[in-house]
Amino acid sequence: MFSKEDFDDWKIRMQAHLAAQDDDKWFIITDGPLKFLRPNTAIAVIDGEPQMVEKHRSEWTGKDKMKVNLDNVAKDILYKTLDKNTFSKIKMCSTAKEIWKKLIQICEGNEQTKENKLSVAMKKFENLIMKAGETLSKFDERFSSLVNELPALGKEYGNKEIALKVMRALPRE
């Protein structure tokens, strides 16, 4: 199972990997499997536009077949990057889009969970101070980790707010 930070990094790498291979692979994740349409010749044209229906598999061109297989390719790429435990939680999903949504739900939680995580992170930010005996580099590491976590949860502080927080968090000495 991914940690929150690892999952965020994984999402960025996966999006770049899929889009680099073929933009449509990424669109399969965000929009779902492609559907191929043709005009419905059994129904009259409505308002100058023919009604469209999904093509039957027997009507697909070679290009259509390649495009429709992108969902399988995207699923395969996602499967190969998951550990056994995570895979067992998404294996019932039928499309790459469903897998992606399920992974986000598993790793990031629902809206209530996200709100709770944001509240906790903001409270940590507000209460952050340099600990006695803590080195500046350790404090910076802890502070940077917290500041980097906040935007992923929906909260961004401006440079001025961050600088003020650092100044207030440091001991007088």
SEVEX-100652 format. One record per residue (C-alpha): residue in one letter; x, y, z. Coordinates in steps of 0.5 Angstrom, whole numbers, padded with zeros to 4 digits, always signed. Each point is the difference from the previous one (the first is absolute). Layout:
<pts>
aXYZ ...
</pts>
This chain:
<pts>
m+0000+0000+0000 f+0002+0007-0002 s+0002+0005+0005 k-0004+0007-0001 e+0007+0003-0003 d+0002-0006-0004 f-0007+0000-0003 d+0000+0007-0002 d+0007-0002-0003 w-0002-0006-0003 k-0006+0004-0004 i+0004+0005-0003 r+0005-0005-0002 m-0006-0004-0003 q-0003+0005-0003 a+0006+0002-0004 h+0002-0007-0002 l-0007-0001-0003 a+0000+0007-0003 a+0007-0001-0003 q-0002-0007-0003 d-0007+0003-0003 d-0004+0006+0002 d-0006-0005-0001 k+0002-0004+0005 w+0000+0005+0005 f-0007+0002-0002 i-0002-0007+0001 i+0001+0001+0007 t-0003+0007+0001 d-0006-0001-0005 g-0001-0008+0000 p+0000-0005-0006 l-0001+0003-0007 k-0006-0001-0004 f-0001+0000-0007 l-0006+0003-0003 r-0004+0000-0007 p-0006+0003-0003 n-0006-0004+0002 t-0003-0001-0007 a-0007-0003+0003 i-0002+0007+0003 a-0001+0006-0004 v+0005+0006+0001 i-0003+0005+0006 d+0002+0007-0001 g+0005-0001-0006 e+0004-0005+0004 p+0000-0007+0000 q-0001-0004+0006 m+0006-0004+0002 v+0000-0007+0003 e+0006-0004+0002 k+0004-0004-0005 h-0001-0008+0000 r+0007-0004+0001 s-0001-0002-0007 e+0000+0007-0003 w+0007+0002+0004 t+0005+0002-0005 g+0008-0003+0002 k+0001+0007+0003 d-0006+0000+0004 k+0002-0007+0003 m+0007+0003+0001 k-0004+0006+0004 v-0005-0004+0004 n+0006-0005+0002 l+0003+0006+0004 d-0004-0001+0006 n+0003-0007+0000 v+0007+0003+0000 a-0001+0005+0005 k-0003-0005+0005 d+0006-0004-0002 i+0005+0005+0002 l-0004+0002+0006 y+0000-0007+0003 k+0008-0001-0001 t+0001+0006+0004 l-0004-0003+0006 d+0002-0004+0006 k-0005-0007+0001 n-0004+0004+0006 t-0002+0006-0004 f-0001-0005-0006 s-0005-0004+0004 k-0004+0006+0001 i-0001+0003-0007 k+0000-0007-0004 m-0007+0000-0001 c+0000+0007-0003 s-0002-0001-0008 t+0003+0006-0003 a+0007+0004+0001 k-0004+0006+0002 e-0004-0004+0006 i+0007-0002+0002 w+0003+0007+0001 k-0006+0002+0004 k+0000-0006+0004 l+0007+0002+0002 i-0001+0007+0001 q-0006-0002+0005 i+0005-0005+0003 c+0006+0004+0001 e-0003+0007+0001 g-0007-0002+0003 n-0007+0003-0001 e-0001+0008+0001 q-0001-0001+0008 t+0007-0003+0000 k+0003+0005-0004 e-0003+0006+0004 n+0002-0004+0007 k+0007+0000-0003 l+0000+0007-0002 s-0002+0002+0007 v+0005-0004+0003 a+0006+0003-0005 m-0002+0007+0001 k+0000-0001+0008 k+0007-0003-0001 f+0002+0006-0004 e-0003+0005+0005 n+0003-0004+0006 l+0007-0001-0003 i+0006+0002+0004 m+0007-0002+0000 k+0001-0005+0005 a+0006+0001+0006 g+0006-0003-0003 e-0003-0001-0007 t+0005+0002-0005 l-0002+0005-0006 s+0001-0005-0005 k-0005-0005+0004 f-0005+0006+0001 d+0000+0002-0007 e-0001-0007-0003 r-0006-0001+0005 f-0003+0007-0002 s+0001-0001-0008 s-0003-0007+0001 l-0006+0003+0003 v+0000+0006-0005 n+0000-0005-0006 e-0006-0004+0003 l-0004+0006+0001 p-0002+0001-0008 a-0001-0007-0001 l-0006+0001+0005 g-0002+0006-0003 k+0003+0006+0004 e+0006+0004-0002 y+0003+0006+0004 g+0004+0005-0003 n+0007+0002+0000 k-0001+0005+0005 e-0004-0004+0005 i+0005-0006-0001 a+0006+0005+0002 l-0004+0003+0006 k-0002-0007+0002 v+0008-0002+0000 m+0002+0006+0004 r-0005-0001+0005 a+0001-0008+0001 l+0008+0002+0001 p+0002+0001+0007 r+0002+0007+0002 e+0008-0002+0000 
</pts>
